[in-house]
């Protein structure tokens, strides 16, 4: 089942990109996070963050997690971002929608997400969510790792009219440590494949979270990784089971590796910015890709085209919202304000 996987980076940078429960920011925020009760729709599960929910929002951002994660991985950072945006512009009321992508989190328990499981179908799920809830289209889409390519596919599809005439192109994308092109796998150490093979070899119903953690430790995986894997379990009567659909997630991972969005970056739609954040210590960036992005970011702006910007997040590996959340806020918050016109 996973023989076709050719992992492209270290296990920590690939799988812990979606880690939940480990973020120190989850405990540094003194104000409680506002999140409505979990929503189950005919489309995707999601959580909402709005600092003053009694006020109508003036802008909306969708936040998309990475492989094997869920929207709740981004609760702490999204709350901090919303607070910073309010501090900079008190008249703005941002609404953050933290989505569980298909086959992940609570969306894994919703029927109706038929194959193929790829970046395009995951992006269409976002459009279906907007239409089903009768929401305004998002002003900004933030995507980390695999979620970054879902964001790129969403914008590309909007610009080509795939979602119909009612669809409104986001004003800005934030693509967080996600290489726009195909993921190079030549230098893989095989750790991701080993994890996915290990998970695939286990029964769907497991004795307990502790059993899973101990099992991973016995196979030589680190304690932090083993505990994170255990955090992706949910209670099922006297046993536990995965909070994601493993085979479908593998299909999405393969699509993530294979899809390229350089064409979109070469020709960004008018009035849209694609902001790429490269983590300084991330192991996935080829020097040629970085030079290509730098050249695109330096291009002279044209009135009939959008733009690309490149930001380097210092002192951070791929797990950007945990490795350097303060630095990520310092990059994102002021550029949210300059990119979105209310």
N, C-alpha and C positions, 0 to 999 in steps of 0.2 A: 504493500500500500504506500509506503514512503520511500520505496527504492528510487523513485524519480526525483526526490528532493535533493538538491545540491546546495547545502547551507552556505551562506555568503559572509558570515561574520561570526564573532564570538557569541557564545550562548548568552552571556549576560546582556550584550547589546541587542541581540535579536529578541530574546524572550522576555527579559526583564524590562524591555521597553514598555510593557503593559502592566508593570507590577502595581499591585494595590496593597494598601495597608501598611506600607513601609515608609511612606513619605513623611518626613519630619514636619512639613507644613500642616499636616493634618492635625497637629497638636499645638502649633504656634498661633493659630488664628483664634483670637479671643471671642470674636462675635460668632454666634452659631451660624452654621451654613443653612440657608433656606433651601429646602428641596421638597417639592410636592411629593405626596405618596407615589410610589412607582406606578407609571402608566403602562397599561397593556393595551395596545391598539391592534387593529388589523394589519398594521405595518410594523414599526419598530418600537421597542421599549426605550424609555428615556427618563432622565431627571432634568429638572429645571432649577436654575439659580437666578434669583432676582433679589437685589438688596431691599427693595421696597415693593413687594408684590402687589400692594394696593394701588400702585401707580401704573398707568399704561406704559409699556416699554417703548423707548424711542429707537432702539436698534436691537438686532438679534444676531448672536453668533452661535453656530453649530460647532461642537467640539467632538473630534473623532479620535478614538483610541487606536492602539496597535494590536498586533497579533495576540490572540488568546486573552485579551484584556476586556475591559468594559468601560462604559462612560464614567463610572464611579471612581476609576483610577485618577480622574482629573478633577474631582470635586474640590480638593483643597486649593490647587493652583487656580482653577476657574473662579473660585470665590475671591482669592487674592487679586486676580486680574480685574474682576468687577469692582472691587473696592478701590483699586488704584485708578481705574477709569473714572469713577465717581469723584475721587479727590481732584483729578485733573480738570474735570468738567462736570460740576454738580448738576447741571441741567440735563445731562444724559442719564438715561435709565436703561442699562444694558440687561438683556435677558440672555443667559447662557443655556443652551440646550445640549446636554451631555447624552449622546446617543450610544446605545448598544448596537453595534453593527450586526448584520445578519450572522447567525450561528454563534454569537458571542453574548455573554451576560444573560440578561433576562430575555433578550430576543431569541436566544437558542431554544426557548420553550414555546415560542409562538409558531404555529403551523402556517404554511403558505409560502415559505421562502424556497421556491423550487430551483433546481440547478438551471443553468450553470452558476457556480459560486465564484464570482470574479469581481474585479474592480468596477466594471460597468453595472452589474446587477446590484452591487452594494451601493453605488452612487444613485441608481434609480430608486432604491428604497428610501433615500432621503427626500427625493422629489415626491414620492408617494406619501411620505409622512406629512410634508407640507400641505399637500392637497387634502389628505384625509382629515387633518385637524383644522383646515381652513386658516392657516397661518400666513403671515407675510413671508416672502422668501428671505432667506438669511442674508444679512449685509456682509457678514464675514464667515468663512469656514476655516476652522483650525484643524489640522490633521497631523498626527504624530506617526512616523514610521509608515506602516501599511495604511493608516488613516490618511496620511498625506497624499498617497496616490488615489485614494477614494475621493478626496477633495479635488484633486486635479481632474479626475474623470467627471465629477459632478459639474465643474465649471465648463469643461470642454463640451459636455452634452448640452448644457444650458445654451452655450453660444451657438450650437448647431441646430437648435430647435427641437431636440429629441424629446423634451418634456412638454412641448406644446407652446402655444403663443403666450400663455399666462405666465410662463416661467420668467423670472427676473435674475439676471446674472449677478452673482455676488460681487461687491465692490472690491473685495480683497480676499486672498487666500493666504494662510500661514501654513507652510509646509515645513514641518519640524523634523530635521535630520532624516529626510527621506530622499534618496537619490532619484532624480526625475526619470532616468533611463533604466535600462535593464540592469539587474543586480549581478555584478561580476562574481563568479563563484570559484575561480581558479585557486584562490588562496584559502579556501575553506578548511577549517580543522574538523569539520564533521560533527560538532557538538550539537547543533540544532537538530540535525537528522537523528542523532542518538537520543535526544530527549523525546522527539516525536515518535520514534520507534518504541521507546520505553512506554510512553503513554498508550500507544496503540496496542501494546502487548498486554495491558492490564484489562481486567473485566470492567464492564460499564458500571457495575455496582461494587463498591469497595467498603471494607470494614469500617474505616474511620480515617479522619484527617491524619492522626498520628501514625497510623499504619502506612499511609502513602509517604509521609515525610521520612519515616524510618527506612522504607523501601528505597527511596531515592538516595538517601545517605549511604545505604549498603552498596549501591551501585557506583559510588564514588562521586556523586554530585555534591556540590557545596551545601552548607547548611542554609545559607541565605536563599539559594535557588530552590532547594528542596522545600523550604517553608513557603516560598512564593507559589510554587506549584500546588502545595496544599491549600493555599488561600483561594484557589480557583475551584474548590469543591463546594457543593451545596448539600444540605441534609435531605435524605430520601428515606423516610421511616427510620429503621434502625441502621441504615447504611449511609454512605455518601456517594455522590456521583458528580461528574464534571459539569461545570457551569458553561461549557461550550460544546459545540458539535465538532469533535476532533477531525473526522474525515473531511467535513465541509471546510473547516478552518485550513486544513492542508491544501485543499483546492484553491482557497483564497490566497494562501501564501505563494503557491506556484504562480498564480496570476500576478501577484505583486512583484515577483521576481522578473516576470517576462514582459510586462507592459512598459512602454516608454512614452513619455509625455514631452519629449524635447520639442516636438512640433508646436505644441501649445505655448511653450516658453519662447520659442522663436517668433511666434506671432500671437502675443497675448491679446485678447479681445479689448476693444476700446473701453476706456474708463475702468479697467480692472488692474489691480496690482497683484502680482504673485510674489510674495515675500518668502524667500528660502532662508531657513536658519540652519547653518552648519555647526554642529557641535565640534569644538576644537579638538577634543580627544577621541572623537568617534572613529571607528575602524573601517567605515564603509565607503569613504570618499576616495575615488581615484583622482589623482592630480589633474588629469585631463578634464574631468567633469568640473572640478573647481575652477579651472581656467576658463572653461566654456561659460560657466555661470557668471564669472567676473566680467567677461566680455559682454554678456547680455545685459548685466546691470549697468555697465558704463555706456551703453548705446544712447545716442541722442534720442530724446522722446519725440514721438510723432503724434500729431493731433488725431489721427485715425487709428491709433493702436494703444494698448495698455503698456504696462512696464513691469520689469522684473527687478527685484532688489535682493541683495544677498547680505546676510548678517552672520557674523561668527560669534558663537556663544563660548566665551572662555571658560576654562576649568570645568568642562563638562564632557562626559561621554554621551552615548546615544540616549540615555535615560535623562533627558534634559530637565524635566519638571521636578526631578528629585536631586540630580547632581548639582544644579545651579538654578533653583527657582527664582532667586532674587535677580540674577543676571538676565534670565529669560523675561521677567517682568519689565526690566529696564529697557529691553529691546522692543518688546511688543506694545506696552501701554502707550507711549507717545506716538507710535506709528499707527495704532488704531485710530487715534484722534485725527491724525493728518490724512488718513486714507478714506475715512468715512464722512460723508457730508449728510447732515441730518436736515 
